[in-house]
Amino acid sequence: MAVRESDATGSNPVRECRKVKRVTQAELAEAVGVSRQTIIAVERGDYSPSVYLAIRIARTLERSVEELFTLEEES
Amino acid sequence: MNQRNSVFDRWSDRVMDLDSPAYGDERERTVFMEASSFGLTIGLYAGLAGSVVSAAFGLFLVPTVLLALTILPAAATQWYARRRGVHLNTLAEEGGAKSTLVNMVAVCTVIALTFAAMTYTVFAGQPLLPFPSVTVTPGEGLLGGMAQGAVVGGMVGAVAGIIGSVVSYRKANRGR
């Protein structure tokens, strides 16, 4: 599983959803139990989270895992 | 996970302390493990390089110890993975990765060169390269002063490291 790659504008579903919900990277990190650096890496597409972390992020942002993450070949 | 009840298993669990918060979150943990593997690999190659160089100077004990010290971590890695159901040799054989082949050839080449240098010394009665003559008299000259500074500095640095570790531990656990 991988976070959908950022497009030319640098946006991706996790970052977009986080901004819509007005949650900072630090707040999201604390809610899902990882460091802010990890959230940054996920949003940049530098790190593919585990299923468990993907679920925690999706629940925190009140979205489904499929909306936020997808297999790289599908993107 | 299987076969994890022996004394060595419990000892390895304690050494690794895989539930430690020091590993950080899952990404940091992954990078930590990758970094540890990278450091170990560099250490193995440094040991192999040291063994072939010392063998070229006609030494026997140093290259033997260095080779043993490089084999030990490799064997420990194999053992640790096997106890958890991952057979590294099988992976290497079935993977067919070019990087694995290159690493194996490089390691075996260095070991062959080490024993070749030792063989030359045994049959020729002299080292492949003349051993550089360096005499260090404590307290005399630049080298003597450096040697004294190095041993005292190393001891002070190690003690400072112990104190710093304890202070960091207390600071991290304050308020928990």
gemmi code that builds the backbone of each chain (N, CA, C; Angstrom):
import gemmi

chains = {
    "A": [
        ("MET", (0.848, -1.186, 0.000), (0.000, 0.000, 0.000), (0.887, 1.240, 0.000)),
        ("ALA", (0.486, 2.222, -0.742), (1.275, 3.458, -0.786), (0.338, 4.643, -0.854)),
        ("VAL", (0.803, 5.736, -0.294), (0.007, 6.938, -0.416), (0.037, 7.352, -1.879)),
        ("ARG", (-1.094, 7.872, -2.328), (-1.154, 8.308, -3.719), (-0.095, 9.375, -3.939)),
        ("GLU", (0.651, 9.251, -5.007), (1.747, 10.183, -5.231), (1.245, 11.610, -5.398)),
        ("SER", (2.056, 12.535, -4.901), (1.690, 13.933, -5.033), (1.704, 14.329, -6.504)),
        ("ASP", (0.771, 15.213, -6.857), (0.769, 15.679, -8.235), (1.721, 16.867, -8.370)),
        ("ALA", (1.641, 17.561, -9.496), (2.575, 18.653, -9.743), (2.443, 19.766, -8.706)),
        ("THR", (1.246, 19.903, -8.134), (1.051, 20.965, -7.140), (1.469, 20.508, -5.749)),
        ("GLY", (1.862, 19.265, -5.629), (2.335, 18.766, -4.334), (1.212, 18.317, -3.421)),
        ("SER", (-0.009, 18.164, -3.949), (-1.124, 17.762, -3.097), (-1.310, 16.256, -3.157)),
        ("ASN", (-1.881, 15.718, -2.115), (-2.267, 14.304, -2.109), (-3.450, 14.159, -1.164)),
        ("PRO", (-4.155, 13.046, -1.240), (-5.406, 12.907, -0.476), (-5.254, 13.117, 1.018)),
        ("VAL", (-4.179, 12.609, 1.605), (-4.013, 12.766, 3.056), (-3.870, 14.237, 3.408)),
        ("ARG", (-3.023, 14.940, 2.667), (-2.835, 16.363, 2.960), (-4.130, 17.153, 2.735)),
        ("GLU", (-4.818, 16.831, 1.627), (-6.057, 17.551, 1.321), (-7.105, 17.344, 2.405)),
        ("CYS", (-7.292, 16.090, 2.800), (-8.290, 15.791, 3.837), (-7.913, 16.438, 5.168)),
        ("ARG", (-6.633, 16.401, 5.463), (-6.175, 17.005, 6.722), (-6.479, 18.512, 6.725)),
        ("LYS", (-6.231, 19.154, 5.596), (-6.477, 20.599, 5.528), (-7.974, 20.915, 5.570)),
        ("VAL", (-8.773, 20.057, 4.920), (-10.230, 20.263, 4.953), (-10.732, 20.176, 6.386)),
        ("LYS", (-10.192, 19.243, 7.145), (-10.627, 19.079, 8.538), (-9.921, 20.037, 9.492)),
        ("ARG", (-9.025, 20.867, 8.942), (-8.279, 21.864, 9.723), (-7.494, 21.208, 10.851)),
        ("VAL", (-6.822, 20.150, 10.472), (-5.964, 19.433, 11.429), (-4.517, 19.674, 11.023)),
        ("THR", (-3.695, 20.025, 11.974), (-2.283, 20.224, 11.658), (-1.571, 18.870, 11.571)),
        ("GLN", (-0.397, 18.915, 10.973), (0.388, 17.675, 10.888), (0.714, 17.145, 12.279)),
        ("ALA", (1.021, 18.057, 13.193), (1.358, 17.643, 14.560), (0.157, 17.002, 15.251)),
        ("GLU", (-1.044, 17.581, 15.045), (-2.255, 17.034, 15.668), (-2.586, 15.661, 15.089)),
        ("LEU", (-2.449, 15.533, 13.767), (-2.702, 14.229, 13.145), (-1.697, 13.192, 13.641)),
        ("ALA", (-0.452, 13.625, 13.745), (0.603, 12.714, 14.217), (0.285, 12.218, 15.626)),
        ("GLU", (-0.120, 13.121, 16.495), (-0.413, 12.742, 17.873), (-1.635, 11.824, 17.936)),
        ("ALA", (-2.618, 12.109, 17.076), (-3.848, 11.312, 17.090), (-3.596, 9.869, 16.640)),
        ("VAL", (-2.689, 9.679, 15.704), (-2.457, 8.325, 15.189), (-1.230, 7.676, 15.834)),
        ("GLY", (-0.519, 8.430, 16.672), (0.581, 7.843, 17.422), (1.885, 7.702, 16.672)),
        ("VAL", (2.159, 8.665, 15.794), (3.467, 8.672, 15.122), (4.053, 10.076, 15.227)),
        ("SER", (5.272, 10.224, 14.724), (5.902, 11.544, 14.778), (5.416, 12.405, 13.615)),
        ("ARG", (5.591, 13.724, 13.758), (5.196, 14.631, 12.679), (6.024, 14.350, 11.427)),
        ("GLN", (7.261, 13.959, 11.622), (8.124, 13.647, 10.481), (7.545, 12.509, 9.649)),
        ("THR", (6.898, 11.576, 10.322), (6.294, 10.455, 9.597), (5.088, 10.912, 8.787)),
        ("ILE", (4.273, 11.808, 9.375), (3.130, 12.358, 8.624), (3.631, 13.117, 7.392)),
        ("ILE", (4.701, 13.890, 7.568), (5.288, 14.623, 6.438), (5.722, 13.638, 5.352)),
        ("ALA", (6.371, 12.554, 5.760), (6.848, 11.558, 4.789), (5.679, 10.891, 4.066)),
        ("VAL", (4.595, 10.620, 4.802), (3.410, 10.008, 4.187), (2.796, 10.965, 3.174)),
        ("GLU", (2.681, 12.230, 3.557), (2.062, 13.212, 2.656), (2.926, 13.467, 1.420)),
        ("ARG", (4.209, 13.349, 1.567), (5.105, 13.534, 0.418), (5.151, 12.304, -0.477)),
        ("GLY", (4.650, 11.187, 0.023), (4.738, 9.946, -0.724), (6.081, 9.261, -0.553)),
        ("ASP", (6.850, 9.720, 0.462), (8.165, 9.120, 0.713), (8.070, 7.845, 1.537)),
        ("TYR", (6.927, 7.629, 2.185), (6.788, 6.457, 3.042), (5.424, 5.817, 2.851)),
        ("SER", (5.426, 4.524, 2.621), (4.184, 3.767, 2.499), (3.806, 3.213, 3.867)),
        ("PRO", (2.748, 3.702, 4.485), (2.411, 3.248, 5.835), (1.910, 1.809, 5.840)),
        ("SER", (2.007, 1.199, 7.015), (1.450, -0.139, 7.168), (-0.072, -0.046, 7.110)),
        ("VAL", (-0.700, -1.198, 6.987), (-2.163, -1.246, 6.977), (-2.717, -0.621, 8.255)),
        ("TYR", (-2.069, -0.927, 9.376), (-2.566, -0.442, 10.668), (-2.485, 1.081, 10.758)),
        ("LEU", (-1.371, 1.646, 10.291), (-1.238, 3.099, 10.335), (-2.192, 3.754, 9.335)),
        ("ALA", (-2.340, 3.132, 8.164), (-3.267, 3.674, 7.160), (-4.692, 3.721, 7.722)),
        ("ILE", (-5.078, 2.680, 8.446), (-6.418, 2.646, 9.042), (-6.559, 3.744, 10.098)),
        ("ARG", (-5.535, 3.910, 10.917), (-5.603, 4.943, 11.965), (-5.706, 6.338, 11.349)),
        ("ILE", (-4.938, 6.587, 10.281), (-5.004, 7.886, 9.613), (-6.393, 8.098, 9.011)),
        ("ALA", (-6.907, 7.059, 8.343), (-8.219, 7.167, 7.704), (-9.312, 7.422, 8.733)),
        ("ARG", (-9.252, 6.714, 9.860), (-10.259, 6.916, 10.906), (-10.179, 8.319, 11.476)),
        ("THR", (-8.960, 8.790, 11.696), (-8.794, 10.129, 12.267), (-9.341, 11.191, 11.323)),
        ("LEU", (-9.124, 10.991, 10.015), (-9.590, 11.966, 9.021), (-11.017, 11.670, 8.557)),
        ("GLU", (-11.616, 10.619, 9.148), (-12.999, 10.230, 8.829), (-13.182, 9.968, 7.339)),
        ("ARG", (-12.264, 9.246, 6.777), (-12.348, 8.803, 5.394), (-12.058, 7.312, 5.365)),
        ("SER", (-12.254, 6.718, 4.189), (-11.898, 5.308, 4.054), (-10.432, 5.208, 3.624)),
        ("VAL", (-9.858, 4.051, 3.902), (-8.466, 3.827, 3.491), (-8.339, 3.953, 1.974)),
        ("GLU", (-9.354, 3.449, 1.256), (-9.296, 3.490, -0.206), (-9.279, 4.920, -0.745)),
        ("GLU", (-9.902, 5.830, -0.010), (-9.917, 7.224, -0.473), (-8.550, 7.878, -0.312)),
        ("LEU", (-7.822, 7.453, 0.701), (-6.546, 8.109, 1.005), (-5.347, 7.396, 0.408)),
        ("PHE", (-5.454, 6.072, 0.323), (-4.306, 5.288, -0.122), (-4.726, 4.360, -1.257)),
        ("THR", (-3.769, 4.073, -2.099), (-4.041, 3.148, -3.187), (-2.742, 2.473, -3.587)),
        ("LEU", (-2.858, 1.388, -4.313), (-1.659, 0.742, -4.824), (-1.047, 1.636, -5.894)),
        ("GLU", (0.282, 1.658, -5.954), (0.961, 2.570, -6.866), (0.558, 2.348, -8.315)),
        ("GLU", (0.362, 1.048, -8.692), (0.057, 0.779, -10.092), (-1.341, 1.260, -10.477)),
        ("GLU", (-2.188, 1.502, -9.434), (-3.538, 1.978, -9.714), (-3.605, 3.487, -9.869)),
        ("SER", (-2.542, 4.171, -9.378), (-2.598, 5.631, -9.407), (-2.145, 6.171, -10.750)),
    ],
    "B": [
        ("MET", (6.506, -16.622, 13.545), (7.275, -16.742, 14.785), (7.265, -18.204, 15.242)),
        ("ASN", (8.418, -18.761, 15.443), (8.470, -20.133, 15.913), (9.798, -20.361, 16.623)),
        ("GLN", (9.809, -21.410, 17.432), (11.026, -21.810, 18.115), (11.688, -20.636, 18.835)),
        ("ARG", (10.973, -20.006, 19.753), (11.545, -18.834, 20.397), (11.589, -18.998, 21.908)),
        ("ASN", (11.897, -20.210, 22.380), (11.840, -20.433, 23.808), (13.184, -20.731, 24.444)),
        ("SER", (14.237, -20.795, 23.644), (15.524, -21.155, 24.206), (16.120, -19.971, 24.965)),
        ("VAL", (17.200, -20.272, 25.687), (17.894, -19.211, 26.425), (18.381, -18.143, 25.462)),
        ("PHE", (18.897, -18.564, 24.310), (19.399, -17.606, 23.324), (18.265, -16.747, 22.764)),
        ("ASP", (17.098, -17.362, 22.607), (15.955, -16.580, 22.120), (15.584, -15.491, 23.117)),
        ("ARG", (15.514, -15.878, 24.390), (15.176, -14.890, 25.419), (16.261, -13.823, 25.509)),
        ("TRP", (17.516, -14.272, 25.358), (18.626, -13.332, 25.418), (18.566, -12.355, 24.232)),
        ("SER", (18.297, -12.893, 23.050), (18.223, -12.016, 21.868), (17.048, -11.055, 21.978)),
        ("ASP", (15.921, -11.526, 22.540), (14.783, -10.634, 22.737), (15.148, -9.486, 23.673)),
        ("ARG", (15.912, -9.842, 24.716), (16.296, -8.807, 25.676), (17.286, -7.830, 25.049)),
        ("VAL", (18.217, -8.344, 24.264), (19.209, -7.476, 23.616), (18.521, -6.547, 22.616)),
        ("MET", (17.629, -7.111, 21.819), (16.962, -6.302, 20.788), (15.931, -5.362, 21.390)),
        ("ASP", (15.217, -5.852, 22.450), (14.184, -5.052, 23.127), (13.251, -4.419, 22.099)),
        ("LEU", (12.606, -5.286, 21.312), (11.844, -4.812, 20.158), (10.620, -3.978, 20.521)),
        ("ASP", (10.193, -4.035, 21.775), (9.055, -3.212, 22.188), (9.493, -1.863, 22.745)),
        ("SER", (10.782, -1.600, 22.691), (11.288, -0.360, 23.272), (10.772, 0.865, 22.520)),
        ("PRO", (10.353, 1.898, 23.270), (9.931, 3.145, 22.599), (11.091, 3.845, 21.905)),
        ("ALA", (12.315, 3.421, 22.188), (13.475, 4.045, 21.550), (13.484, 3.824, 20.040)),
        ("TYR", (12.716, 2.835, 19.553), (12.658, 2.593, 18.112), (11.775, 3.624, 17.400)),
        ("GLY", (10.989, 4.377, 18.168), (10.140, 5.392, 17.551), (8.893, 4.795, 16.941)),
        ("ASP", (8.285, 5.548, 16.019), (7.087, 5.024, 15.375), (7.468, 4.050, 14.257)),
        ("GLU", (6.475, 3.593, 13.510), (6.749, 2.497, 12.566), (7.717, 2.908, 11.459)),
        ("ARG", (7.615, 4.162, 10.962), (8.554, 4.593, 9.923), (9.963, 4.723, 10.491)),
        ("GLU", (10.050, 5.326, 11.680), (11.356, 5.507, 12.308), (11.978, 4.153, 12.647)),
        ("ARG", (11.113, 3.239, 13.025), (11.608, 1.889, 13.330), (12.179, 1.222, 12.072)),
        ("THR", (11.452, 1.380, 10.967), (11.928, 0.803, 9.704), (13.275, 1.393, 9.302)),
        ("VAL", (13.367, 2.735, 9.396), (14.623, 3.400, 9.038), (15.735, 2.983, 10.004)),
        ("PHE", (15.376, 2.849, 11.296), (16.337, 2.417, 12.314), (16.928, 1.060, 11.918)),
        ("MET", (16.054, 0.134, 11.536), (16.514, -1.205, 11.159), (17.355, -1.169, 9.884)),
        ("GLU", (16.920, -0.365, 8.920), (17.706, -0.237, 7.686), (19.074, 0.355, 7.995)),
        ("ALA", (19.086, 1.383, 8.860), (20.351, 2.022, 9.212), (21.266, 1.040, 9.941)),
        ("SER", (20.668, 0.218, 10.816), (21.470, -0.777, 11.532), (22.080, -1.780, 10.561)),
        ("SER", (21.294, -2.204, 9.577), (21.805, -3.138, 8.571), (22.916, -2.493, 7.758)),
        ("PHE", (22.715, -1.218, 7.413), (23.744, -0.504, 6.650), (25.039, -0.401, 7.461)),
        ("GLY", (24.888, -0.014, 8.736), (26.072, 0.095, 9.591), (26.782, -1.235, 9.749)),
        ("LEU", (26.006, -2.302, 9.931), (26.603, -3.632, 10.070), (27.333, -4.036, 8.791)),
        ("THR", (26.718, -3.748, 7.647), (27.348, -4.093, 6.370), (28.666, -3.342, 6.196)),
        ("ILE", (28.657, -2.051, 6.518), (29.895, -1.263, 6.425), (30.944, -1.835, 7.375)),
        ("GLY", (30.500, -2.212, 8.582), (31.417, -2.795, 9.551), (32.023, -4.100, 9.054)),
        ("LEU", (31.203, -4.920, 8.400), (31.702, -6.184, 7.864), (32.751, -5.943, 6.777)),
        ("TYR", (32.462, -5.007, 5.881), (33.421, -4.720, 4.815), (34.699, -4.093, 5.383)),
        ("ALA", (34.566, -3.253, 6.414), (35.754, -2.674, 7.047), (36.602, -3.778, 7.681)),
        ("GLY", (35.931, -4.740, 8.335), (36.653, -5.864, 8.929), (37.372, -6.699, 7.886)),
        ("LEU", (36.695, -6.941, 6.753), (37.308, -7.720, 5.678), (38.501, -6.971, 5.079)),
        ("ALA", (38.342, -5.652, 4.893), (39.453, -4.859, 4.361), (40.627, -4.881, 5.329)),
        ("GLY", (40.332, -4.764, 6.616), (41.386, -4.824, 7.625), (42.094, -6.161, 7.625)),
        ("SER", (41.336, -7.230, 7.399), (41.948, -8.569, 7.404), (42.903, -8.749, 6.235)),
        ("VAL", (42.528, -8.295, 5.044), (43.406, -8.481, 3.887), (44.639, -7.588, 3.986)),
        ("VAL", (44.475, -6.386, 4.537), (45.627, -5.480, 4.694), (46.597, -6.034, 5.728)),
        ("SER", (46.065, -6.462, 6.867), (46.946, -6.990, 7.908), (47.605, -8.290, 7.473)),
        ("ALA", (46.899, -9.094, 6.669), (47.509, -10.326, 6.152), (48.646, -10.001, 5.192)),
        ("ALA", (48.494, -8.917, 4.420), (49.558, -8.521, 3.485), (50.820, -8.118, 4.228)),
        ("PHE", (50.677, -7.636, 5.463), (51.842, -7.255, 6.266), (52.421, -8.446, 7.037)),
        ("GLY", (51.938, -9.629, 6.729), (52.519, -10.839, 7.320), (51.949, -11.219, 8.667)),
        ("LEU", (50.870, -10.574, 9.070), (50.263, -10.907, 10.359), (49.332, -12.111, 10.212)),
        ("PHE", (49.129, -12.824, 11.296), (48.234, -13.987, 11.255), (47.073, -13.831, 12.238)),
        ("LEU", (47.389, -13.349, 13.435), (46.362, -13.262, 14.471), (45.312, -12.202, 14.127)),
        ("VAL", (45.779, -11.031, 13.692), (44.844, -9.933, 13.423), (43.835, -10.296, 12.320)),
        ("PRO", (44.314, -10.769, 11.140), (43.322, -11.133, 10.117), (42.402, -12.269, 10.543)),
        ("THR", (42.928, -13.207, 11.325), (42.091, -14.316, 11.792), (40.977, -13.802, 12.704)),
        ("VAL", (41.376, -12.902, 13.629), (40.376, -12.334, 14.541), (39.349, -11.509, 13.759)),
        ("LEU", (39.836, -10.707, 12.805), (38.921, -9.872, 12.023), (37.949, -10.724, 11.206)),
        ("LEU", (38.464, -11.800, 10.613), (37.575, -12.688, 9.847), (36.531, -13.335, 10.757)),
        ("ALA", (36.999, -13.755, 11.940), (36.056, -14.362, 12.890), (34.990, -13.352, 13.300)),
        ("LEU", (35.406, -12.100, 13.493), (34.461, -11.065, 13.913), (33.489, -10.678, 12.800)),
        ("THR", (33.880, -10.927, 11.553), (32.944, -10.654, 10.464), (31.995, -11.836, 10.234)),
        ("ILE", (32.484, -13.033, 10.528), (31.631, -14.220, 10.349), (30.568, -14.276, 11.453)),
        ("LEU", (30.964, -13.865, 12.672), (30.039, -13.937, 13.810), (28.742, -13.157, 13.570)),
        ("PRO", (28.800, -11.874, 13.171), (27.539, -11.160, 12.918), (26.730, -11.775, 11.783)),
        ("ALA", (27.423, -12.268, 10.755), (26.705, -12.890, 9.644), (25.975, -14.145, 10.119)),
        ("ALA", (26.662, -14.945, 10.945), (26.051, -16.161, 11.476), (24.888, -15.812, 12.410)),
        ("ALA", (25.075, -14.758, 13.221), (24.011, -14.337, 14.137), (22.781, -13.867, 13.351)),
        ("THR", (23.021, -13.194, 12.252), (21.913, -12.738, 11.409), (21.136, -13.922, 10.858)),
        ("GLN", (21.879, -14.917, 10.363), (21.242, -16.130, 9.830), (20.411, -16.812, 10.918)),
        ("TRP", (21.010, -16.942, 12.093), (20.331, -17.633, 13.196), (19.071, -16.887, 13.607)),
        ("TYR", (19.185, -15.573, 13.747), (18.040, -14.766, 14.204), (16.881, -14.878, 13.217)),
        ("ALA", (17.204, -14.786, 11.922), (16.146, -14.856, 10.907), (15.522, -16.256, 10.863)),
        ("ARG", (16.375, -17.283, 10.957), (15.871, -18.665, 10.869), (14.917, -18.975, 12.016)),
        ("ARG", (15.235, -18.473, 13.236), (14.366, -18.718, 14.384), (12.997, -18.076, 14.203)),
        ("ARG", (12.933, -17.103, 13.290), (11.653, -16.449, 13.027), (11.080, -16.849, 11.677)),
        ("GLY", (11.572, -17.986, 11.173), (10.968, -18.571, 9.982), (11.393, -17.979, 8.666)),
        ("VAL", (12.497, -17.217, 8.658), (13.003, -16.661, 7.403), (14.394, -17.236, 7.149)),
        ("HIS", (14.522, -17.974, 6.065), (15.799, -18.602, 5.736), (16.521, -17.747, 4.699)),
        ("LEU", (17.544, -17.056, 5.155), (18.221, -16.085, 4.296), (18.923, -16.754, 3.115)),
        ("ASN", (19.502, -17.934, 3.348), (20.169, -18.625, 2.240), (19.168, -18.978, 1.149)),
        ("THR", (17.999, -19.466, 1.578), (16.960, -19.804, 0.606), (16.519, -18.572, -0.161)),
        ("LEU", (16.377, -17.467, 0.558), (16.001, -16.220, -0.109), (17.031, -15.840, -1.162)),
        ("ALA", (18.319, -15.950, -0.778), (19.393, -15.568, -1.707), (19.422, -16.481, -2.921)),
        ("GLU", (19.205, -17.795, -2.657), (19.268, -18.762, -3.764), (18.094, -18.606, -4.722)),
        ("GLU", (16.918, -18.352, -4.143), (15.724, -18.293, -4.981), (15.456, -16.894, -5.533)),
        ("GLY", (16.063, -15.899, -4.887), (15.821, -14.528, -5.315), (16.476, -14.197, -6.639)),
        ("GLY", (17.700, -14.716, -6.813), (18.404, -14.448, -8.058), (18.790, -12.996, -8.235)),
        ("ALA", (18.992, -12.297, -7.107), (19.322, -10.875, -7.206), (20.791, -10.685, -7.562)),
        ("LYS", (21.051, -9.770, -8.472), (22.421, -9.509, -8.899), (23.238, -8.920, -7.746)),
        ("SER", (22.581, -8.084, -6.918), (23.295, -7.466, -5.794), (23.805, -8.526, -4.822)),
        ("THR", (23.001, -9.589, -4.608), (23.424, -10.670, -3.718), (24.653, -11.370, -4.275)),
        ("LEU", (24.640, -11.632, -5.591), (25.784, -12.282, -6.242), (27.030, -11.409, -6.109)),
        ("VAL", (26.880, -10.118, -6.357), (28.030, -9.194, -6.282), (28.602, -9.177, -4.868)),
        ("ASN", (27.723, -9.126, -3.872), (28.190, -9.105, -2.476), (28.930, -10.386, -2.124)),
        ("MET", (28.355, -11.524, -2.527), (28.989, -12.805, -2.217), (30.364, -12.913, -2.877)),
        ("VAL", (30.447, -12.527, -4.153), (31.719, -12.584, -4.868), (32.743, -11.655, -4.213)),
        ("ALA", (32.293, -10.451, -3.817), (33.202, -9.485, -3.194), (33.739, -10.028, -1.872)),
        ("VAL", (32.846, -10.576, -1.035), (33.266, -11.089, 0.267), (34.231, -12.271, 0.100)),
        ("CYS", (33.865, -13.207, -0.782), (34.716, -14.389, -0.977), (36.057, -14.000, -1.603)),
        ("THR", (36.061, -12.982, -2.462), (37.319, -12.521, -3.063), (38.254, -11.962, -1.992)),
        ("VAL", (37.706, -11.162, -1.095), (38.537, -10.578, -0.040), (39.068, -11.675, 0.888)),
        ("ILE", (38.213, -12.650, 1.205), (38.679, -13.756, 2.062), (39.775, -14.540, 1.347)),
        ("ALA", (39.591, -14.782, 0.041), (40.617, -15.499, -0.734), (41.927, -14.722, -0.755)),
        ("LEU", (41.848, -13.399, -0.925), (43.054, -12.570, -0.926), (43.742, -12.607, 0.437)),
        ("THR", (42.939, -12.604, 1.497), (43.518, -12.671, 2.847), (44.329, -13.948, 3.022)),
        ("PHE", (43.719, -15.075, 2.639), (44.435, -16.343, 2.812), (45.588, -16.474, 1.815)),
        ("ALA", (45.451, -15.837, 0.660), (46.567, -15.851, -0.300), (47.769, -15.119, 0.274)),
        ("ALA", (47.511, -13.968, 0.906), (48.611, -13.216, 1.523), (49.238, -14.015, 2.661)),
        ("MET", (48.402, -14.685, 3.454), (48.927, -15.503, 4.547), (49.710, -16.696, 3.994)),
        ("THR", (49.232, -17.264, 2.888), (49.940, -18.388, 2.257), (51.318, -17.959, 1.769)),
        ("TYR", (51.376, -16.761, 1.176), (52.663, -16.240, 0.709), (53.641, -16.123, 1.876)),
        ("THR", (53.153, -15.600, 2.995), (54.013, -15.433, 4.167), (54.514, -16.785, 4.668)),
        ("VAL", (53.619, -17.773, 4.664), (53.993, -19.100, 5.166), (55.063, -19.739, 4.295)),
        ("PHE", (54.912, -19.624, 2.975), (55.853, -20.312, 2.081), (57.101, -19.483, 1.776)),
        ("ALA", (56.969, -18.165, 1.731), (58.128, -17.332, 1.400), (58.926, -16.964, 2.649)),
        ("GLY", (58.311, -17.119, 3.804), (59.010, -16.795, 5.034), (59.123, -15.308, 5.291)),
        ("GLN", (58.393, -14.527, 4.523), (58.408, -13.076, 4.724), (57.051, -12.515, 4.307)),
        ("PRO", (56.695, -11.370, 4.857), (55.394, -10.801, 4.501), (55.368, -10.277, 3.080)),
        ("LEU", (54.169, -10.184, 2.530), (53.997, -9.662, 1.179), (54.468, -8.209, 1.108)),
        ("LEU", (54.187, -7.454, 2.134), (54.622, -6.055, 2.220), (55.426, -5.880, 3.504)),
        ("PRO", (56.490, -5.061, 3.472), (57.250, -4.823, 4.710), (56.399, -4.093, 5.736)),
        ("PHE", (56.431, -4.592, 6.956), (55.613, -3.992, 8.004), (56.219, -2.647, 8.391)),
        ("PRO", (55.434, -1.573, 8.352), (55.983, -0.257, 8.679), (56.450, -0.202, 10.130)),
        ("SER", (57.654, 0.308, 10.316), (58.216, 0.378, 11.666), (57.802, 1.676, 12.340)),
        ("VAL", (56.935, 1.564, 13.296), (56.471, 2.733, 14.043), (56.673, 2.451, 15.526)),
        ("THR", (57.571, 3.179, 16.132), (57.831, 3.005, 17.558), (57.258, 4.189, 18.331)),
        ("VAL", (56.379, 3.880, 19.255), (55.747, 4.938, 20.049), (56.230, 4.814, 21.489)),
        ("THR", (56.955, 5.847, 21.952), (57.382, 5.892, 23.347), (56.478, 6.869, 24.087)),
        ("PRO", (55.720, 6.382, 25.071), (54.761, 7.265, 25.767), (55.430, 8.520, 26.301)),
        ("GLY", (54.833, 9.648, 25.981), (55.328, 10.923, 26.505), (56.438, 11.546, 25.689)),
        ("GLU", (56.962, 10.823, 24.712), (58.068, 11.360, 23.917), (57.613, 11.626, 22.488)),
        ("GLY", (57.888, 12.843, 22.050), (57.576, 13.188, 20.668), (56.090, 13.364, 20.421)),
        ("LEU", (55.776, 13.644, 19.146), (54.378, 13.908, 18.774), (53.506, 12.668, 18.958)),
        ("LEU", (54.001, 11.514, 18.457), (53.215, 10.282, 18.547), (52.987, 9.859, 19.995)),
        ("GLY", (54.038, 10.011, 20.818), (53.909, 9.651, 22.231), (52.874, 10.507, 22.933)),
        ("GLY", (52.886, 11.802, 22.657), (51.903, 12.707, 23.243), (50.497, 12.409, 22.747)),
        ("MET", (50.399, 12.110, 21.445), (49.083, 11.776, 20.878), (48.534, 10.504, 21.507)),
        ("ALA", (49.424, 9.527, 21.718), (48.979, 8.264, 22.322), (48.436, 8.495, 23.722)),
        ("GLN", (49.163, 9.314, 24.514), (48.686, 9.600, 25.872), (47.361, 10.353, 25.839)),
        ("GLY", (47.276, 11.331, 24.945), (46.028, 12.094, 24.819), (44.874, 11.225, 24.376)),
        ("ALA", (45.166, 10.289, 23.481), (44.099, 9.434, 22.953), (43.516, 8.526, 24.025)),
        ("VAL", (44.407, 7.898, 24.832), (43.886, 6.957, 25.833), (43.129, 7.682, 26.933)),
        ("VAL", (43.665, 8.848, 27.365), (42.968, 9.616, 28.407), (41.655, 10.179, 27.846)),
        ("GLY", (41.731, 10.710, 26.620), (40.527, 11.266, 25.992), (39.467, 10.207, 25.779)),
        ("GLY", (39.873, 9.016, 25.393), (38.915, 7.929, 25.192), (38.216, 7.547, 26.476)),
        ("MET", (39.002, 7.497, 27.568), (38.424, 7.131, 28.861), (37.440, 8.206, 29.327)),
        ("VAL", (37.851, 9.474, 29.221), (36.979, 10.580, 29.644), (35.714, 10.607, 28.780)),
        ("GLY", (35.885, 10.393, 27.471), (34.740, 10.392, 26.573), (33.751, 9.295, 26.905)),
        ("ALA", (34.271, 8.119, 27.263), (33.382, 7.004, 27.596), (32.593, 7.293, 28.867)),
        ("VAL", (33.279, 7.860, 29.889), (32.598, 8.199, 31.145), (31.546, 9.269, 30.888)),
        ("ALA", (31.896, 10.266, 30.045), (30.927, 11.308, 29.697), (29.726, 10.704, 28.985)),
        ("GLY", (29.977, 9.700, 28.172), (28.888, 9.013, 27.474), (27.944, 8.325, 28.442)),
        ("ILE", (28.506, 7.702, 29.485), (27.673, 7.033, 30.493), (26.802, 8.051, 31.217)),
        ("ILE", (27.433, 9.158, 31.642), (26.689, 10.204, 32.365), (25.604, 10.800, 31.470)),
        ("GLY", (25.961, 11.067, 30.217), (24.988, 11.633, 29.285), (23.818, 10.698, 29.046)),
        ("SER", (24.090, 9.408, 28.974), (23.011, 8.434, 28.757), (22.040, 8.418, 29.923)),
        ("VAL", (22.605, 8.438, 31.149), (21.750, 8.424, 32.344), (20.911, 9.697, 32.414)),
        ("VAL", (21.527, 10.849, 32.115), (20.806, 12.129, 32.151), (19.679, 12.122, 31.115)),
        ("SER", (19.977, 11.635, 29.906), (18.962, 11.581, 28.848), (17.802, 10.678, 29.245)),
        ("TYR", (18.131, 9.534, 29.861), (17.090, 8.587, 30.283), (16.170, 9.227, 31.308)),
        ("ARG", (16.782, 9.907, 32.295), (15.971, 10.545, 33.342), (15.119, 11.662, 32.765)),
        ("LYS", (15.710, 12.432, 31.829), (14.975, 13.541, 31.218), (13.784, 13.016, 30.419)),
        ("ALA", (14.008, 11.920, 29.683), (12.940, 11.355, 28.862), (11.820, 10.771, 29.703)),
        ("ASN", (12.162, 10.265, 30.881), (11.153, 9.607, 31.715), (10.561, 10.524, 32.774)),
        ("ARG", (11.034, 11.781, 32.798), (10.495, 12.729, 33.764), (9.019, 13.014, 33.435)),
        ("GLY", (8.183, 12.892, 34.406), (6.771, 13.198, 34.210), (5.943, 12.043, 33.683)),
        ("ARG", (6.582, 10.895, 33.427), (5.806, 9.743, 32.946), (5.194, 8.995, 34.115)),
    ],
}
model = gemmi.Model(1)
for chain_id, residues in chains.items():
    chain = gemmi.Chain(chain_id)
    for i, (resn, *xyz) in enumerate(residues, 1):
        res = gemmi.Residue()
        res.name, res.seqid = resn, gemmi.SeqId(i, " ")
        for name, pos in zip(("N", "CA", "C"), xyz):
            atom = gemmi.Atom()
            atom.name, atom.element = name, gemmi.Element(name[0])
            atom.pos, atom.b_iso = gemmi.Position(*pos), 0.0
            res.add_atom(atom)
        chain.add_residue(res)
    model.add_chain(chain)
structure = gemmi.Structure()
structure.add_model(model)
structure.setup_entities()
